Amino acid sequence: MTRGRFITFEGGEGAGKSTQARLLVEQLQARGISVVLTREPGGSEGAEALRNLLVVGDADRWTPTAETLLMYAGRSDHLTRLIRPALAAGTWVVCDRFSDSTRAYQGAGGGVSSDFIDTIDAEVVGSDRPDLTLIFDMPVEVGLERAFGRDMFEARFESKGLAFHQRLRDAFLAIATTEPTRCVLIDAGGSLEEVAEQVWTAVSSRLELELEP
């Protein structure tokens, strides 16, 4: 059986990743591709329980190191219970955030060393890295304005301040530059349709599919 493809959506707050991930899943399903949409933190029962600890509360509720450990605890459960079985069964997985978010948020944003994150990532994720990562980019101020227009119950990371979010943007741009084979930078500042067209183009060209908008 052919292994499924693993696509991740990354970027700062308010960039529209979640909407575009859902649209991509709908397009893939319309073309007969078996696909599951998931997210991080979360994605499995155990990881969703950890999500509530991570995204709710004061900005300083956890230290960056504690956040990293919680993120990877959830990621381990997510991989074991959902992502790996789906890929092995030939199902595609579209995930709203994955390891790159830890490198940006807890690493560049929180100051956790890249060596520390890389060591944990090698143990938890191993070779199950995404086939394609779409990194959504827009000015930090615009993204935060969009984010603060949403339901703010899960607003712990949004409240960390402008400088924190600028470090996130810089980190995601650096990841896109460092790993061009895996990553595609998406200009998230356009209309819903314009951004969706960039997503279709990236997926169809990188994964060699015939996908029309």
C-alpha positions, 0 to 999 in steps of 0.5 A: 500500500502506498504511504499517505502524504503529510502536509503541514501548515505553519505561520504566525497568528491570524495568517489564515492557516486553519481556513486554508487547511480546511479548504485544501482538505475539501479539494483533496476529498473532492478528487477522491483522496482519503485525507484527515485534517488535524491540528497541534497542539491537539489532534488526539484525545490526550493531546487535546487535553494538553492543548487546554493547558497550553493555549489558555491562561496568562502569557507566563503560565508556563516557562518556554522549556515547560511549553516545549516538553508539553508540546512534544508530549502531545506530539508523541501521542498525536503521532502514535494515535493518529498521524502514523496510522493514517499515513501507513493506511495510505491516508493523507494528513493535513496538520495545522501546525507541527514541529516548526511551530515549536522551533518558532514559538518556544525556540525563537520566541521563548529562547529554548535552544535549538539543540534541546528542541532538535534532540527531543524532535529526533526522538519523538518525530524521527523520520516522520517529517512532513512531505510538504510544509506551507508557511503563511507569512504576513506582517505581524501587526496585520496578523495580530489584528486579525487574531484579536478579532476571533474568539479570544478564549484561546489567546495565551500566545496572542497576548505575548506581545509584538516583539515575541511575534516578530521573532516568530515571523523571522523564525518561520522565514528562516525555516522557509529559506533553510529548507526550500525542498520541504517548505513553500512560503505563502503570501497570506496577505491576499484574498481568500481565493488568492491565497488558496490558489497559492496553496493549490499550486504548491501542493500540485507542483511539489506532490505532482498532482493534477489539482485545479482551483 
